[in-house]
């Protein structure tokens, strides 16, 4: 069979691949084809153009090769005839190319490079496109959070630590605590995108190639901004994919924290927000239930992302110039990116659709002892006590209120004096008006004036900054998308020109 010979059988090998090898290895490698198809196609087109421009390939074979590769480029990845009996996705493409243009032309596809180079280049191009899509979804999350935060920037709330009411804040300030991690995740995506912009094409086996292939020209054809200089390092390096998988895992971790918090906030006991019906699922057994199903999907992907990173690191525990890790990465990276992008978009959609309940946020803030630290602050600022002593006095006063079943508003100067006498053996003085102000959670939230705090001025500054940062991210993405599309269009145009 001609296809089997393309695997090297009939040359160095006598026998065809065993059914077990096909089932255990080639089937998995061939299954990567649909996700890698676009990147593999551009990798092959650029290599063929470089061969022709370098003068090593000419005549009808050159034209036929380019025409055939352009035909393969037009076939959607999920419609291509990936045949695992032929080997990996490269072999399937080569077999289909041979069927279309004949052996004489198709036989030049591997001139000056191993099959792994096509995968290395194709995987980088695929990952670069995917990480840009992830970046855009993360910025969409920030946009949704900022929109809600602007509407609720002065709505009273309590912050939570250990799921316990902590300090008074605003709903908008709470929401922005999820926006800044997403912005850092977007920055990480941009960093990985830049790393992936270094070309590995034209490295040859591992020490270069005697063919007249201009690596800088190849980088230009592929839309890359630079190239990885050392041939063996270019052929085998994988740390960029660890950076990528790490970025996916960190991003997923931030989203799962948001998902877990929002599931609690959406519970009947908290009642702080409600997910849209479009992001929920009804129980098959209990008619009253509206389950926050989207949040479960978000949390699940975080576990998968962490596992993908661990698996990649483990697979790299081998000597240099082995294919072990690429057997994993060629499938894991495109799949992990697809999942990460889908979940990041879902998170953005969930955030856009949530219904916040400011009245319930305020009720909890006013019923909880969230102003206790502020009372300790004003005691210490009066100069009578150091802060640790003030903290101890207020802690005792809160304990006495809790034991008596009283509310935070029931704290009086007399009760503080009693608490001070019980803990420090001497009384303290505090003006009743000062105490009432310190017990008002709204006044406390506004009293925090530092950068990044819950005050109106600090909130407005953050919202303005986030809007500017989002605009910069959007401009970067638009420019990157345009550059990559222009490079792909120019490559195809050059291939068509040389094929005539």
C-alpha positions as CSV (number, residue, x, y, z in Angstrom):
1,X,0.0,0.0,0.0
2,X,1.4,3.4,-1.0
3,X,0.2,5.0,2.3
4,X,2.0,2.3,4.4
5,X,5.2,3.0,2.5
6,X,5.0,6.6,3.6
7,X,5.5,5.4,7.1
8,X,8.9,4.1,6.1
9,X,7.7,0.5,5.6
10,X,9.1,-0.9,2.5
11,X,12.2,1.2,3.2
12,X,13.9,0.6,6.5
13,X,10.9,-1.4,7.9
14,X,9.6,-4.6,6.3
15,X,6.3,-5.1,8.1
16,X,3.2,-2.9,8.4
17,X,2.3,-1.4,11.7
18,X,0.6,-3.9,14.1
19,X,-3.0,-3.4,15.0
20,X,-2.0,-2.9,18.6
21,X,0.4,0.0,17.6
22,X,-2.3,1.6,15.5
23,X,-4.8,1.3,18.3
24,X,-2.6,2.4,21.2
25,X,-0.5,5.1,19.5
26,X,-1.4,6.1,15.9
27,X,-5.1,6.4,16.7
28,X,-4.4,8.9,19.4
29,X,-2.0,10.8,17.3
30,X,-4.3,10.8,14.3
31,X,-7.1,12.1,16.5
32,X,-5.1,15.3,17.1
33,X,-5.5,16.1,13.4
34,X,-8.7,18.1,13.5
35,X,-7.5,20.6,16.1
36,X,-4.0,20.9,14.6
37,X,-5.2,21.0,10.9
38,X,-5.0,24.7,10.3
39,X,-1.6,25.0,12.0
40,X,-0.2,21.9,10.2
41,X,-1.4,23.3,6.9
42,X,0.3,26.7,7.3
43,X,3.5,24.9,8.5
44,X,3.6,22.8,5.3
45,X,2.8,25.7,3.0
46,X,5.5,27.8,4.5
47,X,8.1,25.0,4.2
48,X,7.2,24.4,0.6
49,X,7.4,28.1,-0.2
50,X,10.8,28.3,1.5
51,X,12.0,25.3,-0.6
52,X,10.9,27.0,-3.8
53,X,12.2,30.5,-2.8
54,X,15.6,28.9,-1.8
55,X,16.0,27.4,-5.2
56,X,16.0,23.8,-4.0
57,X,12.7,22.9,-5.6
58,X,11.4,24.1,-9.0
59,X,9.5,23.0,-12.0
60,X,6.3,21.1,-12.2
61,X,6.9,19.3,-8.9
62,X,7.1,22.6,-7.1
63,X,3.9,23.9,-8.6
64,X,2.1,20.6,-8.1
65,X,3.2,20.4,-4.4
66,X,2.0,23.9,-3.7
67,X,-1.3,23.4,-5.5
68,X,-1.9,20.2,-3.6
69,X,-1.1,21.8,-0.2
70,X,-3.5,24.7,-1.1
71,X,-6.2,22.1,-1.8
72,X,-5.6,20.4,1.6
73,X,-5.6,23.9,3.3
74,X,-9.2,24.4,2.0
75,X,-10.5,21.2,3.7
76,X,-12.0,21.8,7.2
77,X,-10.1,19.9,9.8
78,X,-13.1,17.8,10.9
79,X,-13.7,16.8,7.3
80,X,-10.2,15.6,6.4
81,X,-9.7,11.8,6.0
82,X,-7.6,11.2,9.1
83,X,-6.6,7.5,8.8
84,X,-4.8,6.1,11.9
85,X,-3.7,3.1,10.0
86,X,-1.3,5.4,8.1
87,X,0.2,6.7,11.3
88,X,-0.1,10.2,12.7
89,X,-1.8,13.3,11.3
90,X,1.3,14.2,9.2
91,X,1.2,10.8,7.5
92,X,-2.5,11.2,6.8
93,X,-1.9,14.6,5.1
94,X,1.0,13.2,3.1
95,X,-1.0,10.3,1.9
96,X,-3.9,12.5,0.8
97,X,-1.4,14.9,-0.8
98,X,0.1,11.9,-2.7
99,X,-3.3,10.8,-3.9
100,X,-3.9,14.3,-5.3
101,X,-0.6,15.3,-6.9
102,X,1.4,12.0,-7.1
103,X,4.5,10.8,-5.4
104,X,7.0,12.8,-7.3
105,X,5.6,16.1,-6.1
106,X,4.4,15.0,-2.6
107,X,7.7,13.4,-1.9
108,X,9.3,16.9,-1.5
109,X,7.2,17.6,1.6
110,X,9.7,16.2,4.0
111,X,12.8,17.6,2.3
112,X,15.0,19.2,4.9
113,X,12.8,18.5,7.9
114,X,11.4,15.7,10.0
115,X,7.7,15.2,10.5
116,X,8.0,16.5,14.0
117,X,8.8,19.9,12.7
118,X,5.5,20.2,11.0
119,X,3.9,19.3,14.4
120,X,6.1,21.7,16.3
121,X,5.2,24.6,14.0
122,X,1.5,23.6,13.7
123,X,1.2,23.2,17.5
124,X,2.7,26.7,18.1
125,X,0.3,28.3,15.6
126,X,-2.7,26.5,17.0
127,X,-1.7,27.4,20.6
128,X,-1.0,31.0,19.7
129,X,-4.5,31.4,18.2
130,X,-6.1,29.7,21.2
131,X,-4.3,31.7,23.9
132,X,-5.5,34.9,22.2
133,X,-9.1,33.6,22.3
134,X,-8.6,32.9,26.0
135,X,-7.3,36.4,26.5
136,X,-10.4,37.9,24.9
137,X,-12.7,35.8,27.1
138,X,-10.9,36.9,30.2
139,X,-11.2,40.5,29.3
140,X,-14.9,39.9,28.7
141,X,-15.1,38.7,32.3
142,X,-13.5,41.9,33.5
143,X,-16.0,43.9,31.4
144,X,-18.9,42.2,33.0
145,X,-17.6,42.6,36.6
146,X,-16.8,46.3,36.0
147,X,-20.3,46.9,34.7
148,X,-21.9,45.5,37.8
149,X,-19.3,47.2,40.0
150,X,-20.1,50.6,38.6
151,X,-23.8,50.1,39.3
152,X,-23.2,48.9,42.9
153,X,-20.0,50.9,43.8
154,X,-21.8,52.5,46.8
155,X,-24.1,49.6,47.7
156,X,-23.2,48.5,51.2
157,X,-21.9,45.0,51.7
158,X,-19.7,42.9,53.9
159,X,-16.5,41.3,52.8
160,X,-15.9,37.7,53.8
161,X,-12.8,35.8,55.0
162,X,-13.2,32.2,56.0
163,X,-16.8,32.7,54.9
164,X,-17.2,34.9,58.0
165,X,-18.4,38.5,57.8
166,X,-15.1,40.5,57.9
167,X,-15.2,44.3,57.1
168,X,-17.8,46.6,55.7
169,X,-17.3,47.3,52.0
170,X,-19.4,47.8,48.9
171,X,-20.9,45.3,46.5
172,X,-18.9,46.9,43.7
173,X,-15.6,46.6,45.7
174,X,-16.3,42.9,46.3
175,X,-16.8,42.4,42.5
176,X,-13.6,44.1,41.5
177,X,-11.7,41.7,43.7
178,X,-12.5,39.1,40.9
179,X,-11.6,41.5,38.1
180,X,-8.0,42.1,38.9
181,X,-7.0,38.4,38.9
182,X,-8.7,38.1,35.5
183,X,-6.6,41.0,34.2
184,X,-3.4,39.3,35.5
185,X,-4.6,36.1,33.7
186,X,-5.0,38.2,30.5
187,X,-1.5,39.5,31.0
188,X,-0.2,36.0,31.3
189,X,-2.0,35.0,28.1
190,X,-0.3,37.8,26.3
191,X,3.1,36.8,27.6
192,X,2.6,33.2,26.4
193,X,1.3,34.6,23.1
194,X,4.6,36.5,22.7
195,X,6.6,33.3,23.6
196,X,4.8,31.4,20.9
197,X,5.7,34.1,18.4
198,X,9.3,32.8,18.2
199,X,9.6,30.5,15.2
200,X,11.0,27.0,15.4
201,X,10.6,26.3,11.7
202,X,13.6,25.4,9.5
203,X,15.6,23.7,12.3
204,X,16.0,20.5,10.4
205,X,16.7,17.3,12.3
206,X,18.5,18.9,15.3
207,X,21.7,20.4,13.9
208,X,20.3,22.4,11.0
209,X,19.8,21.5,7.3
210,X,21.9,21.5,4.2
211,X,18.9,22.6,2.2
212,X,18.7,26.3,1.3
213,X,16.1,27.2,3.8
214,X,16.0,30.7,5.2
215,X,14.8,30.5,8.8
216,X,14.1,34.2,9.0
217,X,12.0,34.1,5.9
218,X,10.1,31.1,7.3
219,X,9.4,33.1,10.5
220,X,8.1,35.9,8.3
221,X,5.9,33.5,6.3
222,X,4.4,32.1,9.5
223,X,3.7,35.6,11.1
224,X,6.3,35.1,13.8
225,X,8.2,38.1,15.3
226,X,11.5,36.2,16.1
227,X,13.0,32.8,15.9
228,X,14.6,30.4,18.3
229,X,18.2,30.4,17.3
230,X,19.7,27.0,18.3
231,X,18.5,24.3,16.0
232,X,18.2,21.5,18.5
233,X,16.6,23.8,21.1
234,X,14.1,24.9,18.4
235,X,13.3,21.3,17.5
236,X,12.8,20.0,21.0
237,X,12.0,22.8,23.5
238,X,8.7,22.5,25.3
239,X,8.9,25.0,28.2
240,X,6.6,27.4,26.4
241,X,3.9,24.8,26.8
242,X,4.5,24.6,30.5
243,X,4.1,28.3,30.7
244,X,0.9,28.0,28.7
245,X,-0.6,25.1,30.8
246,X,0.4,27.0,33.9
247,X,-1.4,30.1,32.7
248,X,-4.5,27.9,32.0
249,X,-4.3,26.4,35.4
250,X,-3.9,29.7,37.2
251,X,-6.8,31.2,35.2
252,X,-9.0,28.2,36.0
253,X,-8.1,28.5,39.7
254,X,-9.3,32.1,39.8
255,X,-12.5,31.1,38.0
256,X,-13.1,28.2,40.4
257,X,-12.7,30.5,43.4
258,X,-15.3,32.8,41.8
259,X,-17.5,29.8,41.1
260,X,-17.3,28.5,44.6
261,X,-18.0,31.9,46.1
262,X,-20.9,32.6,43.8
263,X,-22.5,29.2,44.6
264,X,-22.4,30.1,48.2
265,X,-23.7,33.6,47.6
266,X,-26.5,32.2,45.5
267,X,-27.6,29.8,48.2
268,X,-30.9,30.3,50.0
269,X,-29.0,30.9,53.2
270,X,-27.0,33.8,51.8
271,X,-29.4,35.0,49.0
272,X,-26.9,37.6,47.7
273,X,-27.3,36.9,44.0
274,X,-29.1,34.6,41.6
275,X,-27.8,33.0,38.4
276,X,-29.7,33.5,35.2
277,X,-32.0,30.6,34.2
278,X,-29.8,30.2,31.2
279,X,-26.8,29.2,33.4
280,X,-28.8,26.9,35.7
281,X,-30.3,23.4,35.6
282,X,-33.4,22.0,37.1
283,X,-33.3,18.9,39.4
284,X,-34.6,15.7,37.9
285,X,-36.1,14.8,41.2
286,X,-36.8,17.9,43.3
287,X,-39.1,20.4,41.5
288,X,-38.1,23.4,43.7
289,X,-34.4,23.3,42.9
290,X,-32.6,25.7,40.5
291,X,-29.1,24.3,40.5
292,X,-26.2,26.7,39.5
293,X,-24.9,24.2,37.0
294,X,-22.6,26.5,35.1
295,X,-20.6,27.0,38.3
296,X,-20.0,23.2,38.6
297,X,-18.7,23.2,35.0
298,X,-16.3,26.0,35.8
299,X,-15.0,24.3,38.9
300,X,-14.5,21.0,37.1
301,X,-12.4,22.5,34.4
302,X,-10.0,23.9,37.0
303,X,-9.2,20.4,38.2
304,X,-8.6,19.2,34.6
305,X,-6.3,22.2,34.0
306,X,-4.2,21.4,37.1
307,X,-4.0,17.8,35.9
308,X,-2.9,18.8,32.4
309,X,0.0,20.9,33.9
310,X,1.1,18.0,36.2
311,X,1.0,15.5,33.3
312,X,3.1,17.7,31.1
313,X,5.7,18.2,33.7
314,X,5.8,14.5,34.4
315,X,6.1,13.6,30.7
316,X,9.1,15.9,30.4
317,X,11.0,13.8,32.9
318,X,13.0,12.1,30.2
319,X,16.3,12.7,28.3
320,X,16.6,15.3,25.6
321,X,15.4,14.8,22.0
322,X,12.7,12.3,22.9
323,X,9.1,12.5,21.6
324,X,7.5,11.4,24.9
325,X,6.2,14.9,25.8
326,X,5.0,15.8,22.3
327,X,2.9,12.6,22.2
328,X,1.1,14.3,25.1
329,X,1.4,17.9,24.2
330,X,0.1,17.6,20.6
331,X,-3.2,16.5,22.0
332,X,-3.3,18.1,25.4
333,X,-2.5,21.7,24.5
334,X,-5.2,22.2,21.8
335,X,-7.8,20.3,23.8
336,X,-6.9,22.2,27.0
337,X,-7.1,25.5,25.2
338,X,-10.5,24.6,23.7
339,X,-11.8,23.8,27.2
340,X,-10.2,26.8,28.8
341,X,-11.7,29.2,26.2
342,X,-15.1,27.6,26.5
343,X,-15.1,27.9,30.2
344,X,-13.7,31.4,30.3
345,X,-16.5,32.4,27.9
346,X,-19.1,30.7,30.1
347,X,-17.7,32.5,33.1
348,X,-18.1,35.8,31.3
349,X,-21.6,34.9,30.3
350,X,-22.5,34.0,33.9
351,X,-21.1,37.3,35.2
352,X,-23.1,39.2,32.6
353,X,-26.3,37.4,33.6
354,X,-26.2,37.4,37.4
355,X,-28.8,39.3,39.4
356,X,-27.3,41.0,42.4
357,X,-29.4,41.7,45.5
358,X,-28.0,44.8,47.2
359,X,-30.7,44.9,49.9
360,X,-29.6,41.5,51.1
361,X,-25.9,42.5,51.0
362,X,-26.8,45.6,53.2
363,X,-28.9,43.6,55.6
364,X,-26.1,41.2,56.4
365,X,-23.6,44.1,56.7
366,X,-25.8,45.8,59.3
367,X,-26.6,42.6,61.2
368,X,-23.0,41.4,61.5
369,X,-20.2,42.7,63.7
370,X,-18.3,43.9,60.7
371,X,-17.5,47.3,62.2
372,X,-15.6,45.9,65.2
373,X,-12.2,46.7,63.7
374,X,-13.3,50.2,63.1
375,X,-14.3,50.6,66.7
376,X,-10.8,49.3,67.7
377,X,-9.3,51.8,65.2
378,X,-11.0,54.8,66.8
379,X,-10.1,53.7,70.3
380,X,-6.5,53.4,69.3
381,X,-6.5,56.7,67.3
382,X,-7.8,58.5,70.4
383,X,-4.4,57.9,72.0
384,X,-5.7,56.1,75.1
385,X,-4.7,52.6,74.0
386,X,-2.4,50.8,71.7
387,X,-4.1,49.0,68.9
388,X,-3.6,45.5,70.4
389,X,-5.2,46.5,73.6
390,X,-8.0,48.3,71.7
391,X,-8.5,45.0,69.7
392,X,-8.7,43.0,73.0
393,X,-11.3,45.4,74.5
394,X,-13.5,45.4,71.4
395,X,-13.2,41.6,71.1
396,X,-14.5,41.3,74.7
397,X,-17.3,43.7,74.0
398,X,-18.4,41.7,71.0
399,X,-18.3,38.5,73.0
400,X,-20.5,40.1,75.6
401,X,-23.0,41.3,73.0
402,X,-23.1,37.8,71.4
403,X,-23.7,36.2,74.7
404,X,-26.5,38.5,75.5
405,X,-28.1,38.1,72.0
406,X,-27.8,41.7,71.2
407,X,-27.1,43.4,67.9
408,X,-23.9,45.4,66.9
409,X,-25.9,48.7,67.2
410,X,-26.4,47.9,70.9
411,X,-22.8,48.5,71.6
412,X,-22.6,51.6,73.9
413,X,-19.8,53.6,75.5
414,X,-20.8,52.0,78.8
415,X,-20.4,48.5,77.4
416,X,-16.9,49.4,76.0
417,X,-16.0,50.8,79.4
418,X,-17.1,47.5,81.1
419,X,-15.1,45.5,78.5
420,X,-12.0,47.6,79.2
421,X,-12.3,47.1,82.9
422,X,-12.7,43.3,82.4
423,X,-9.7,43.0,80.2
424,X,-7.3,45.9,81.1
425,X,-8.5,46.7,84.7
426,X,-9.1,50.3,83.7
427,X,-11.8,52.1,81.8
428,X,-11.6,53.9,78.5
429,X,-13.5,56.9,77.2
430,X,-15.1,57.3,73.8
431,X,-17.5,59.9,72.6
432,X,-20.9,58.5,71.8
433,X,-21.1,60.3,68.4
434,X,-17.6,58.9,67.4
435,X,-18.8,55.4,68.5
436,X,-22.0,55.7,66.4
437,X,-20.0,56.7,63.4
438,X,-17.6,53.8,63.9
439,X,-20.6,51.4,64.1
440,X,-22.1,52.6,60.8
441,X,-20.9,50.1,58.2
442,X,-21.6,52.6,55.3
443,X,-19.5,55.3,57.0
444,X,-16.7,52.8,57.6
445,X,-16.7,51.7,54.0
446,X,-16.4,55.3,52.9
447,X,-13.7,56.1,55.5
448,X,-11.1,53.9,53.8
449,X,-9.4,56.3,51.5
450,X,-6.3,54.4,50.4
451,X,-5.7,53.4,46.8
452,X,-7.8,50.3,46.1
453,X,-10.1,50.8,49.0
454,X,-13.9,50.8,49.2
455,X,-14.3,54.6,49.3
456,X,-16.2,56.3,46.4
457,X,-13.0,58.0,45.2
458,X,-10.9,54.9,45.3
459,X,-13.7,52.9,43.5
460,X,-14.0,55.5,40.7
461,X,-10.2,55.5,40.2
462,X,-10.2,51.7,39.9
463,X,-13.1,51.7,37.5
464,X,-11.4,54.3,35.3
465,X,-8.2,52.4,35.3
466,X,-9.9,49.1,34.5
467,X,-11.7,50.7,31.5
468,X,-8.4,52.0,30.2
469,X,-6.7,48.6,30.7
470,X,-9.5,46.8,29.0
471,X,-9.3,49.2,26.0
472,X,-5.5,48.5,25.8
473,X,-6.1,44.7,25.9
474,X,-8.8,45.0,23.2
475,X,-6.5,47.0,21.0
476,X,-3.7,44.5,21.4
477,X,-6.0,41.6,20.6
478,X,-7.3,43.3,17.5
479,X,-3.8,44.1,16.3
480,X,-2.5,40.5,17.0
481,X,-5.5,39.0,15.2
482,X,-5.0,41.2,12.2
483,X,-1.3,40.5,12.0
484,X,-1.8,36.7,12.2
485,X,-4.6,36.7,9.6
486,X,-2.6,39.0,7.3
487,X,0.4,36.6,7.6
488,X,-1.7,33.6,6.8
489,X,-3.3,35.3,3.8
490,X,0.1,36.5,2.5
491,X,1.4,32.9,2.8
492,X,-1.5,31.5,0.9
493,X,-1.1,34.2,-1.7
494,X,2.6,33.5,-2.1
495,X,1.9,29.8,-2.5
496,X,-0.7,30.5,-5.2
497,X,1.7,32.8,-7.0
498,X,4.5,30.2,-7.0
499,X,2.1,27.4,-8.0
500,X,1.2,29.0,-11.4
